[in-house]
Amino acid sequence: MRQMKVFDQKHIKNIVLLGSTKSGKTTLAETMMFEAGLINRRGKVEEENSVSDYHEIEHQRHSSVYSTLLHTEWRDYKINILDTPGIDDFVGEVVSSVRAADTCLLMVNAQTGVEVGDELVWQQIERFKKPTIFIVNQLDHPKADFEFSVESIFDTFGRNAVLMQYPLQPGQGFHQIIDLLKMVMYVFPEEGGRPEKRPIPEAEQERANDLHNALVEKAAENDERLMDLYFEKGNLEEDELREGLRIGMTNHDVFPIFCLSAKQNMGSGRLMGFIDNVAPASADLKPEPLTDGGELNYDLNGDPTLFFFKTINEPFLGKVSYFKVIAGKITTDQELYNPSTETTERLGQLYIVDGKKRHNVDELVAGDIGVAVKLKHTYTNHTLCLKGKNTILEPITFPEERLRVHIWSESKDENEKLGEALREIALEDPTVRVEFSNELKQLILSAQGDLHLETIKWKLKENYNLNVIWEMPRIPYRETIQRPAEATYRHKKQSGGAGQFGEVLLKIDPYFEGMPEPSKDLHVRHKEEIDLPWGGKLLFYNCIVGGAIDARFVPSIKKGVMEKMEEGPITGSYVRDVRVLVMDGKMHSVDSNDISFKIAGAKAFSSAFAQASPKILEPIYLVEITVPDHQMGDVMTEVQSRRGMILGMNPEDDHQIITTQIPQSELGDFSTSLKSITQGRAQFHWEFQDYQPLPANLQEEMVREATKLMEA
């Protein structure tokens, strides 16, 4: 077993590889490990032998599904690498990795320039304000266009991006890079690897000088002392340049641009050297926020504190928990406290990992990333600290769901097992949400998109031996009335002994806020105002005079009404916003009892409801869509085709925020359609707003279907 080196806090750098699918993230990770001598042969995604993409589902898909932790060592520095998926459906893996990293490496494919996936990833980088390096990769490809790629970076992310290098003759035969920090040309052998340093060719000298001066100016902008030196000398030394770039990166004001071919191993060593010498370590960054409003520094001498950013269940191993050491130093067999679950966890063994390979270590220090296995009560977003400290780091906020389905097992006997399996998956992946809807009588699974759902289906089959089916969930409609109505119902049942008898006359009205009290002629004896659990109100009045019905039976009448409101007379949906007045009735001295009046109350309510112009209400969602200007028309057409109402539009940079109201019944595949229309560029946020009447033609159709079901 290879002996693990011990690194001090300043010599540990944490990077995350980001970018669209096929941008070369996994290939770069392999190359960095190979270049450092940690692996003897570089694996390939398509050959299913890379260190990073080791899960079976990744082998089948030939692309990353999970973020993967690995590491490399370069010139006495340890670089922890988080390799992330490039597909937006797995955004949760990206968000947690960006939170854990110190520096983001955003890979740009030299064939295409900035892609939609890069723009989406940038939203997460901006959210955490992490130092960022742009990497133009695949410069050896015949269709590589470096100038176009760099312009797309400037156009999309702004002029704080600055060239560190540029290639000489990108495309087939690419093997030369001009470095603007060191002002040399690197010439790589045909098989890649260690380059030869040569002077910059005379034909390139003027361009290189101009770009070098631009780099110097950008580095000097970030520090008054460096700016004074720059004005005094007209240039900066290499170490001064590095310092200016480090300050600018730390402040999220400078974004260096590197170029390379990960596949040919040309440029990765220089990139790793820059990460070592310039990219910030954890201790250089802002303190981590705490839930109580305080902050926690990456302090080696502080109390041991861990933050868990990822949890995964590995076959044959169980729960694997990924953490970052925020403060202090942790050792094997150490016991720490979890304030969120109020439990103590023992860290039996500590590991650093390279994909599926685990390496034992005795200790990890602040700023490092490690793994623990089989923790009982600790999951993603939890903090471990010393008992009595109750330190809780601000949790990661994961994106809300974009797609909901009703899911069930092909075998009815396995639905309980399915619920447990989904809860385990949701603990592993915080972008998955699972709930059983008592109203709809359905198990609802929420996810990020179709591919995310298919991945969950694969896990259920392979890990839990469950075959599942899903469809769009039912819609939680509501029923109400539009005009007053009265009805009488007599319940009479005679058997051998005592019978059942109860007669109820009641009136129902549509309820609205501030409605006047009933006429004094009705002699209201008691009024009850009930806030219904599903929204809306029931006003229940006892207006019985002369002892027609004993007061002891009135609660049974109300119970019958409430039961019928829980299963509406028209479609079986909840009833809301009704005023019920019990006005008269009859009872029998022997046969009347609670069950008789409960049945009579329910039947009288149903009969009156049918005469009161019943109305079905549908849930309406407020949807905010952020869309590029040039795609706004297509999105508005899509919204209107879904019975949506445009409420407003607000410009934001080169985007528009469209605020709309859309019925929930029209939102089932909205995420998929929006992604297709905008090539994934549009994002949306949705939240329940209120209930509104269903259009008459749709209500008629819905009532017909409900009637058929009831008859069946």
C-alpha positions in Angstrom: 0.0 0.0 0.0 1.3 3.4 -0.9 2.2 5.5 2.1 0.0 8.6 2.3 1.9 11.8 2.7 1.0 14.4 5.3 0.3 17.9 4.0 0.0 21.1 6.0 -3.0 23.4 5.6 -1.5 25.8 3.1 -0.4 22.9 0.8 -3.9 21.4 0.4 -5.9 22.7 -2.6 -9.5 21.6 -3.3 -10.7 22.0 -6.9 -14.0 21.0 -8.6 -14.1 20.2 -12.3 -17.2 21.7 -13.9 -18.6 22.0 -17.4 -21.0 20.6 -20.0 -21.0 16.9 -20.8 -18.1 15.9 -23.2 -16.0 18.9 -22.1 -13.3 16.5 -20.8 -13.6 16.8 -17.0 -13.0 13.1 -16.3 -10.2 12.9 -18.9 -8.4 15.9 -17.2 -8.8 14.2 -13.8 -7.2 11.0 -15.2 -4.4 13.1 -16.8 -3.6 15.0 -13.6 -3.3 11.7 -11.6 -1.2 10.1 -14.4 1.1 13.2 -14.7 1.7 13.0 -10.9 2.5 9.3 -11.1 -0.4 8.2 -9.0 -1.7 5.9 -11.7 0.3 4.0 -14.4 -2.2 4.2 -17.2 -4.9 6.7 -18.0 -8.4 5.2 -18.2 -11.1 6.3 -20.6 -14.8 6.9 -20.1 -15.7 5.0 -23.2 -13.6 2.0 -22.1 -15.2 2.1 -18.6 -11.9 2.1 -16.8 -11.5 5.6 -15.5 -10.8 6.3 -11.8 -13.7 8.8 -11.7 -16.6 7.1 -13.5 -16.6 3.8 -11.6 -20.4 3.2 -10.9 -22.2 0.7 -13.1 -24.7 3.2 -14.3 -21.9 5.5 -15.4 -20.4 2.6 -17.4 -23.7 2.0 -19.1 -24.2 5.7 -19.9 -20.6 6.5 -20.6 -20.9 9.8 -18.7 -20.8 10.9 -15.1 -23.8 10.6 -12.9 -22.2 11.2 -9.5 -19.6 13.7 -8.4 -16.4 11.7 -7.6 -13.6 12.6 -5.2 -10.0 11.8 -6.1 -6.7 13.4 -5.5 -3.3 14.1 -6.9 0.0 15.3 -5.6 2.1 17.9 -7.4 5.4 19.4 -6.2 4.7 19.0 -2.5 1.0 20.0 -2.8 -2.0 17.9 -2.4 -4.9 18.6 -4.8 -8.3 17.2 -4.0 -10.3 16.9 -7.1 -14.1 16.7 -7.4 -15.2 15.5 -10.8 -18.8 16.4 -11.5 -21.5 15.4 -14.0 -22.2 17.7 -16.9 -25.9 17.1 -17.2 -28.3 19.6 -15.5 -30.5 16.8 -14.1 -27.6 16.0 -11.7 -27.3 19.6 -10.5 -27.3 18.4 -6.8 -23.9 16.8 -7.3 -22.6 20.1 -8.7 -24.0 22.3 -6.0 -22.5 20.2 -3.1 -19.1 19.9 -4.9 -18.9 23.7 -5.5 -19.6 24.3 -1.8 -16.8 21.9 -0.7 -14.2 23.2 -3.2 -11.9 26.2 -2.9 -11.4 26.8 -6.7 -13.7 26.0 -9.6 -12.3 24.8 -12.9 -14.8 25.5 -15.6 -14.0 23.4 -18.7 -14.9 24.9 -22.1 -14.9 22.7 -25.2 -12.7 24.3 -27.8 -15.0 22.9 -30.6 -18.2 24.7 -29.3 -17.1 27.5 -27.0 -19.4 28.2 -24.0 -22.4 25.9 -23.9 -25.7 26.0 -22.1 -24.4 23.7 -19.4 -21.5 26.1 -18.7 -24.0 29.0 -18.2 -26.0 26.9 -15.7 -22.9 25.9 -13.8 -21.8 29.5 -13.6 -25.0 30.3 -11.7 -23.7 28.0 -8.9 -20.2 29.5 -9.0 -21.7 33.0 -8.7 -23.9 31.8 -5.9 -20.9 30.7 -3.8 -18.5 33.4 -5.2 -15.8 30.8 -5.6 -12.4 31.5 -7.3 -12.6 30.3 -10.9 -10.3 29.2 -13.6 -11.5 28.8 -17.2 -9.9 26.0 -19.2 -10.3 25.8 -23.0 -9.9 22.0 -23.6 -9.6 19.8 -26.6 -7.3 22.1 -28.5 -6.0 19.1 -30.4 -9.4 18.5 -32.1 -9.5 19.3 -35.9 -12.5 21.7 -35.2 -10.9 23.5 -32.2 -11.4 27.2 -32.4 -9.5 28.9 -29.5 -10.3 32.5 -30.5 -14.0 31.8 -30.7 -14.0 29.9 -27.4 -12.3 32.8 -25.6 -14.7 35.4 -27.1 -17.6 33.2 -25.9 -16.1 33.3 -22.4 -15.8 37.1 -22.5 -19.3 37.5 -23.9 -20.9 35.2 -21.4 -18.9 35.8 -18.2 -17.4 39.2 -18.7 -14.0 40.9 -19.1 -12.7 39.8 -15.7 -11.7 36.7 -17.4 -8.0 37.1 -18.5 -5.7 35.1 -20.7 -2.9 33.2 -19.0 -1.9 31.2 -22.1 -2.8 30.9 -25.8 -2.0 28.0 -28.2 0.1 28.2 -31.3 -1.7 26.4 -34.1 -4.7 24.8 -32.3 -6.3 21.8 -34.1 -4.6 18.7 -35.5 -0.9 18.8 -34.6 -1.4 21.1 -31.6 1.6 20.9 -29.3 2.7 24.4 -28.4 1.4 26.8 -25.7 2.7 30.4 -25.1 2.5 31.2 -21.4 1.8 34.8 -20.6 2.8 34.6 -16.9 6.2 33.0 -17.4 6.6 34.5 -20.9 7.9 31.2 -22.4 6.7 28.8 -25.0 6.0 25.2 -24.0 6.6 22.6 -26.7 5.2 19.2 -26.0 6.4 15.9 -27.3 4.1 14.0 -29.6 3.0 11.7 -26.7 2.4 14.6 -24.4 3.8 14.9 -20.9 6.7 17.1 -19.8 7.3 20.0 -22.3 10.4 21.7 -23.4 10.7 25.4 -22.5 11.6 27.7 -25.5 11.7 31.4 -26.1 8.6 32.9 -27.6 8.9 33.1 -31.4 9.7 36.5 -32.8 6.5 36.4 -34.8 4.5 36.1 -31.6 6.5 38.5 -29.5 4.3 41.5 -30.0 1.0 39.7 -29.3 2.5 38.0 -26.3 3.8 41.3 -24.9 0.4 42.9 -25.3 -1.4 40.1 -23.6 1.2 39.9 -20.9 0.7 43.6 -20.2 -3.1 43.1 -20.0 -2.5 40.3 -17.5 -0.2 42.5 -15.4 -2.8 45.3 -15.3 -5.5 42.9 -14.3 -3.3 41.5 -11.5 -2.3 45.0 -10.3 -5.9 46.1 -10.1 -6.6 44.0 -7.1 -4.1 45.5 -4.6 -3.0 49.1 -4.0 0.6 48.1 -3.3 0.8 46.2 -6.5 -0.8 49.0 -8.4 1.9 51.4 -7.0 4.6 49.0 -8.0 3.2 48.7 -11.5 3.1 52.5 -11.9 6.6 52.8 -10.6 8.2 50.0 -12.6 5.8 49.6 -15.6 5.7 45.9 -14.9 5.4 43.3 -12.1 7.8 40.4 -11.2 6.4 36.9 -11.6 5.9 36.5 -7.8 4.1 39.8 -7.7 1.9 38.8 -10.6 1.0 35.6 -8.7 0.1 37.5 -5.6 -2.2 39.9 -7.6 -3.9 37.0 -9.3 -4.4 35.1 -6.0 -6.0 38.2 -4.4 -8.2 38.8 -7.5 -9.3 35.1 -7.6 -10.0 35.1 -3.9 -12.2 38.2 -4.3 -14.0 36.7 -7.3 -12.7 39.5 -9.5 -10.2 37.7 -11.8 -10.8 34.5 -13.8 -7.6 33.1 -15.5 -8.0 31.3 -18.8 -5.8 28.3 -19.5 -5.6 26.1 -22.5 -4.7 22.4 -22.9 -5.5 19.1 -24.3 -6.4 16.7 -21.5 -6.5 13.8 -23.9 -3.0 14.4 -25.2 -1.6 15.4 -21.8 -0.5 18.8 -23.0 -0.8 21.6 -20.4 -2.0 19.8 -17.3 1.3 20.0 -15.5 1.4 23.8 -15.9 -2.2 24.0 -14.7 -1.4 22.0 -11.6 1.6 24.2 -10.9 -0.7 27.3 -11.0 -3.2 25.6 -8.7 -0.4 24.9 -6.3 1.2 28.3 -6.3 -1.7 30.7 -7.0 -5.1 29.2 -6.4 -6.4 29.9 -2.9 -6.4 27.3 -0.1 -9.4 27.0 2.2 -7.7 29.2 4.8 -7.4 32.0 2.2 -11.2 32.2 1.7 -13.9 33.8 3.7 -15.0 32.0 6.9 -17.8 29.5 6.7 -21.2 30.8 7.8 -23.0 29.3 10.8 -26.8 28.9 11.3 -26.7 31.3 14.3 -25.3 34.1 12.1 -21.7 33.6 13.2 -18.7 32.4 11.2 -16.1 29.7 11.5 -12.5 30.2 10.2 -10.5 27.4 8.6 -8.3 27.4 11.7 -5.9 24.5 12.3 -5.9 25.3 16.0 -9.6 25.5 16.3 -12.0 22.9 17.7 -12.5 19.9 15.4 -15.4 20.6 13.1 -16.6 18.7 10.0 -19.2 19.5 7.4 -20.8 16.7 5.4 -21.5 17.7 1.8 -22.3 14.3 0.2 -23.7 10.9 1.2 -23.8 7.8 -1.0 -24.8 4.2 -0.5 -22.2 1.9 -2.0 -23.0 -1.8 -2.8 -21.4 -4.1 -0.3 -20.1 -1.2 1.8 -23.1 0.8 2.9 -23.2 4.5 3.6 -20.2 6.5 2.6 -20.0 10.1 4.0 -17.9 12.8 2.4 -16.8 15.7 4.6 -14.6 18.7 4.7 -12.6 19.5 7.8 -13.5 23.1 8.6 -11.5 23.6 11.7 -9.0 21.8 13.9 -7.6 18.3 13.2 -9.4 15.0 13.3 -8.0 11.5 14.0 -9.2 7.9 13.8 -11.4 6.7 16.5 -12.4 10.2 17.5 -15.9 10.9 18.8 -17.8 14.0 17.7 -21.2 15.3 18.3 -24.0 15.9 15.7 -26.1 18.8 17.0 -28.8 18.2 14.3 -29.6 14.7 15.5 -28.3 15.1 19.0 -26.2 12.0 18.7 -22.5 11.1 19.0 -20.6 9.5 16.1 -17.3 7.6 16.3 -15.1 8.0 13.3 -13.7 4.5 13.3 -11.5 5.0 10.2 -10.6 7.9 8.0 -10.0 7.7 4.3 -8.9 9.7 1.4 -10.3 8.3 -1.8 -9.6 8.0 -5.5 -12.9 7.0 -7.0 -13.8 3.6 -5.4 -10.3 3.1 -4.0 -9.9 4.1 -0.3 -6.6 4.9 1.4 -6.5 4.9 5.2 -5.1 8.0 6.9 -4.5 8.6 10.6 -5.5 12.3 10.6 -6.9 15.1 8.4 -6.5 18.8 9.0 -8.6 21.9 8.4 -9.1 22.5 4.7 -8.8 18.8 3.7 -11.5 16.5 2.4 -12.0 13.0 3.5 -14.5 10.1 3.8 -16.0 8.1 6.7 -18.1 4.9 6.4 -21.1 3.5 8.2 -22.0 6.6 10.2 -25.3 6.0 11.8 -27.0 9.3 12.2 -25.1 11.8 10.0 -26.1 12.8 6.5 -25.6 15.5 3.9 -25.6 19.1 5.4 -24.8 17.8 8.9 -22.0 19.2 11.1 -19.9 17.2 13.6 -18.2 19.1 16.3 -17.1 18.8 20.0 -19.9 18.0 22.4 -21.2 21.1 24.1 -20.2 23.4 21.2 -23.4 22.9 19.1 -21.7 24.3 16.0 -23.9 24.0 12.9 -22.7 25.2 9.6 -25.1 26.9 7.1 -26.6 24.0 5.1 -26.4 23.8 1.3 -29.6 25.0 -0.3 -30.4 22.5 -3.1 -32.5 23.3 -6.2 -36.2 22.7 -5.9 -37.8 19.9 -7.8 -38.8 20.4 -11.5 -40.8 17.3 -12.1 -43.3 15.3 -10.0 -44.6 11.8 -10.6 -46.8 9.3 -8.8 -44.6 6.2 -8.4 -45.6 2.6 -7.4 -44.2 -0.9 -7.5 -45.4 -3.4 -10.1 -45.9 -5.7 -7.2 -48.5 -4.2 -4.8 -46.9 -6.1 -1.9 -43.7 -4.2 -2.3 -45.0 -0.6 -2.0 -43.9 -0.4 1.6 -40.5 -1.5 0.6 -40.5 1.1 -2.2 -41.3 3.9 0.2 -38.3 2.9 2.4 -36.0 2.6 -0.6 -37.0 6.1 -1.9 -36.4 7.6 1.6 -32.9 6.2 1.5 -32.3 7.6 -2.0 -33.6 11.0 -0.8 -31.1 11.0 2.1 -28.4 10.3 -0.4 -29.6 12.9 -3.0 -31.2 16.0 -1.5 -32.6 17.0 -4.9 -35.0 14.0 -4.5 -38.1 14.5 -2.5 -40.6 11.8 -1.5 -44.0 12.2 0.2 -47.2 10.2 0.5 -50.2 12.4 -0.2 -53.1 11.5 2.1 -55.4 13.6 -0.1 -54.4 12.0 -3.4 -53.6 8.5 -1.9 -50.4 8.5 -3.9 -46.7 8.3 -3.3 -45.2 11.4 -4.9 -41.6 11.4 -6.1 -40.0 14.8 -7.1 -36.9 15.1 -9.1 -34.9 17.3 -11.4 -35.9 15.9 -14.8 -36.5 12.8 -16.9 -32.9 11.5 -16.8 -32.8 12.0 -13.0 -36.0 9.9 -12.8 -34.5 7.2 -15.0 -31.5 7.1 -12.8 -33.7 6.6 -9.7 -35.5 3.8 -11.5 -32.2 2.1 -12.3 -31.1 2.3 -8.6 -34.4 0.9 -7.5 -34.0 -2.0 -9.8 -30.3 -2.7 -9.3 -29.9 -1.9 -5.6 -33.4 -2.8 -4.2 -34.7 -5.3 -6.8 -37.8 -3.1 -7.3 -39.6 -2.7 -10.7 -41.5 0.6 -10.6 -44.1 2.4 -12.8 -44.9 6.1 -12.7 -47.3 8.6 -14.1 -48.3 12.2 -13.6 -49.9 12.6 -10.1 -53.6 13.4 -9.6 -54.5 17.1 -9.2 -55.7 18.2 -5.8 -58.9 19.9 -7.0 -61.4 21.5 -4.7 -65.2 21.7 -4.8 -67.4 24.6 -3.7 -70.8 26.2 -4.6 -72.0 29.3 -6.3 -75.5 29.8 -4.9 -77.7 28.9 -1.8 -79.7 25.7 -1.7 -81.8 23.7 0.8 -82.3 20.0 1.2 -84.1 17.6 3.5 -83.0 14.0 4.1 -84.7 11.3 6.2 -82.7 8.3 7.3 -84.9 5.5 8.4 -83.8 1.9 8.9 -85.8 -0.7 10.7 -84.4 -4.1 11.8 -85.4 -6.7 14.4 -84.6 -4.5 17.4 -84.1 -0.8 17.7 -84.0 1.0 14.3 -82.4 4.1 13.0 -84.1 7.4 12.4 -83.0 10.9 11.8 -84.3 13.7 9.6 -82.3 16.9 8.8 -83.2 20.0 6.9 -80.3 22.2 6.1 -79.4 25.2 4.0 -76.0 25.9 2.4 -74.5 29.1 1.1 -71.3 30.0 -0.6 -68.9 31.4 2.0 -66.9 34.6 1.5 -64.9 36.8 3.8 -67.0 39.4 5.5 -70.4 37.9 4.5 -73.4 39.0 6.6 -74.8 36.9 9.4 -78.0 34.8 8.7 -81.3 36.5 9.1 -82.5 36.9 12.7 -85.6 34.9 11.7 -83.4 31.8 11.8 -82.7 32.0 15.5 -79.0 31.0 15.5 -78.3 29.1 18.7 -74.7 28.3 18.0 -72.1 29.2 15.4 -68.8 27.4 14.7 -66.1 28.7 12.3 -63.7 26.0 11.1 -60.4 26.6 9.3 -60.3 23.5 7.1 -56.9 21.6 7.0 -57.0 21.7 3.1 -57.7 25.4 2.9 -60.9 27.5 3.0 -63.5 27.5 5.7 -66.7 25.9 7.0 -69.2 28.0 8.9 -71.6 25.7 10.8 -74.7 27.1 12.4 -77.3 25.4 14.7 -80.6 27.1 14.0 -82.9 24.4 15.4 -85.8 25.7 17.6 -88.5 24.0 19.5 -86.5 20.8 20.3 -87.1 19.3 16.8 -83.7 17.7 17.2 -81.9 17.2 20.5 -78.8 19.4 20.8 -76.8 16.2 21.5 -77.3 15.1 17.9 -76.1 18.3 16.3 -72.3 17.3 16.5 -73.2 14.1 14.6 -74.8 16.2 11.8 -71.7 18.3 11.6 -69.5 15.1 11.5 -71.6 13.8 8.6 -71.2 17.1 6.8 -67.4 17.1 7.4 -67.0 13.6 6.2 -68.8 14.5 3.0 -66.6 17.6 2.6 -63.5 15.3 2.8 -64.8 13.4 -0.2 -66.7 15.9 -2.3 -70.1 15.0 -3.8 -69.1 15.9 -7.4 -65.6 14.5 -8.0 -64.4 13.2 -4.6 -62.2 16.3 -4.0 -62.2 18.3 -0.8 -65.0 20.9 -0.4 -64.2 24.4 0.9 -65.8 27.7 1.6 -69.4 26.7 2.5 -71.8 27.9 5.2 -74.1 25.3 6.6 -77.2 26.1 8.6 -79.1 23.2 10.3 -82.6 24.6 10.4 -85.0 21.8 11.2 -85.6 18.1 11.4 -87.2 15.3 13.3 -86.2 12.6 15.7 -87.6 9.4 17.3 -87.6 8.8 21.0 -86.3 5.3 20.6 -84.7 4.9 17.1 -82.8 8.2 16.8 -79.0 8.0 17.5 -75.7 9.5 16.5 -75.2 7.4 13.4 -78.7 8.2 12.1 -78.1 11.9 12.2 -74.6 11.6 10.8 -75.9 9.8 7.8 -78.9 12.2 7.5 -76.5 15.2 7.7 -74.2 13.8 5.0 -77.0 13.0 2.6 -78.8 16.3 3.1 -75.5 18.1 2.5 -74.8 16.1 -0.7 -78.4 16.8 -2.0 -78.2 20.6 -1.3 -74.7 20.7 -2.8 -75.9 19.3 -6.1 -78.5 22.0 -6.3 -76.2 24.9 -5.4 -74.4 25.2 -8.8 -71.3 23.3 -7.7 -68.0 24.6 -9.0 -64.7 22.8 -9.3 -61.6 24.8 -8.3 -58.1 24.0 -9.7 -54.8 24.8 -8.0 -52.9 27.6 -9.7 -49.1 28.1 -9.5 -47.2 31.3 -9.7 -44.3 30.5 -12.0 -41.3 32.7 -12.6 -39.3 31.8 -15.7 -35.9 33.3 -16.4 -35.2 33.1 -20.2 -32.7 34.7 -22.6 -34.2 37.7 -24.4 -34.2 36.0 -27.9 -36.2 33.0 -26.6 -38.9 35.0 -24.8 -41.5 34.7 -27.6 -41.2 30.9 -27.8 -41.6 30.6 -24.0 -44.6 33.0 -23.9 -46.3 30.9 -26.6 -45.7 27.8 -24.6 -47.1 29.4 -21.4 -50.3 30.5 -23.2 -50.8 27.0 -24.7 -50.9 25.7 -21.1 -53.7 28.1 -20.1 -51.1 30.4 -18.5 -51.6 34.0 -17.8 -48.7 36.4 -18.2 -48.6 38.7 -15.2 -45.4 40.7 -16.1 -41.9 40.8 -17.5 -38.8 42.3 -16.0 -35.4 42.5 -17.7 -32.3 41.2 -16.0 -29.0 41.6 -17.9 -29.7 39.7 -21.2 -32.6 37.7 -19.8 -36.2 38.3 -19.1 -38.0 37.2 -15.9 -41.5 36.2 -17.0 -44.1 36.0 -14.2 -47.1 33.8 -15.0 -50.0 31.9 -13.5 -50.3 28.4 -14.7 -52.8 25.7 -13.6 -51.1 22.7 -11.9 -52.7 20.3 -14.3 -50.7 22.0 -17.1 -47.3 21.8 -15.3 -46.7 18.0 -15.5 -44.2 18.0 -18.3 -43.5 21.8 -18.3 -39.9 21.3 -17.2 -39.2 18.9 -20.1 -40.9 21.2 -22.7 -39.1 24.3 -21.4 -35.8 22.6 -21.6 -36.5 21.5 -25.2 -37.7 24.9 -26.3 -34.7 26.8 -24.8 -32.1 24.1 -25.2 -31.9 24.1 -21.4 -31.2 27.9 -21.0 -34.4 28.8 -19.2 -34.9 28.2 -15.5 -38.0 28.4 -13.5 -39.3 28.7 -9.9 -42.8 27.6 -9.0 -45.0 27.9 -5.9 -48.6 27.3 -5.1 -50.6 30.5 -5.3 -54.4 29.9 -4.9 -57.4 28.0 -6.3 -59.4 29.4 -9.2 -62.6 28.1 -11.0 -62.0 25.4 -13.6 -63.3 26.5 -17.1 -66.8 25.2 -17.7 -65.9 22.9 -20.6 -63.2 21.2 -18.5 -65.5 20.9 -15.5 -68.1 19.1 -17.6 -65.5 16.7 -18.9 -64.2 16.1 -15.4 -67.7 15.5 -13.9 -68.4 13.0 -16.7 -65.2 11.1 -15.9 -65.9 11.2 -12.2 -69.5 9.9 -12.7 -68.2 7.0 -14.8 -65.7 6.1 -12.1 -68.4 6.2 -9.3 -70.7 4.1 -11.4 -68.0 1.6 -12.1 
